[in-house]
C-alpha cells in the first residue's frame, strides 16, 4: 500500500475513502449481531451433541465452557432490551443440554421473524452520503473490486466504477445477515456485492478453495469439449477489503 500511495496518491486516496466508508457505516446493528451469535451457540451445541449423543438426554447438564460462553454473551453482546429475558432462560436457572438446544432454537426463530419484518431495502444515503456521491468525490478512476481474481493477463479492460446504486438490500441468510451494494461500471454493467461485517470465520478457508476452482475453470476453458458444453464452476468473488470485512 505504501508503494501505491507513492506512485498513485489520488488513486490510493479514492480507494481508502471507499473502504473507510464501508467499514464505518455497514456494521451490523445489535439485533443482527445477537442473531448471528445465537446461531453460533446453537451450532456449537449441536456439534457437541453430535460428538456426544448421550449429552442430549433430558438430565445431562451443560458443560462449564458452554455456561461461560452464555454468561459472556449475555453480559457483552446481547442488546440491553432483551438481556433480562435471555438471562432468565439461560443464566439464572441451571438448564440441561436438551433445554439449551430447544430454547436456542426458539430464540433463533424469534430473531429471524423480527429481522424478516424489516424493509427489504434502504437508501444508500442513509448509510453513507459519501458513497452515494462517490462519482463526484473520487479523485481517480477506481476499478470494480474483484477483477484481479479472474485470471486475466492484463488489466486494461477492467471495468471502472461509475457510481454506487442508490438502494442497499437488507438480506438475511442462513445464520448471518448482510447488506447488498450494487456498483454500476462505466460500461453500464451492474456488479452486486454482499457486505459481510464481520466476515464469517470460514471465509479465509473458502477463499483458498475458490482459488483452486478458478484453476479448474482455466483448465476447462482450454478443452474443446468442455467449451462446447459450456462447462465451468460458477464462483462468487470474495474480496477482503479489511481484516473483518
ZIZIPE-V331929 format. One line per field, one symbol per residue. psi: psi as a letter, one per 40 degrees, with the letter a starting at -180 (. if undefined). A space follows every 50 residues. Layout:
# ZIZIPE-V331929
psi = ???
This chain:
# ZIZIPE-V331929
psi = dddddddgddddddddddddddddefihiddddddddddddddddddddd dgdeeeieehiiiddddddddddddddhideeddddddddddhhiidddd dddddddddddddddeeiieiihddddhddddfdddeieihhihiedeee fidiedeihihdihieihhhhhageiiiihihhhieeeihhihhhhhiii eedddddddddddddddddddehdddddefhihhhihhhheide.
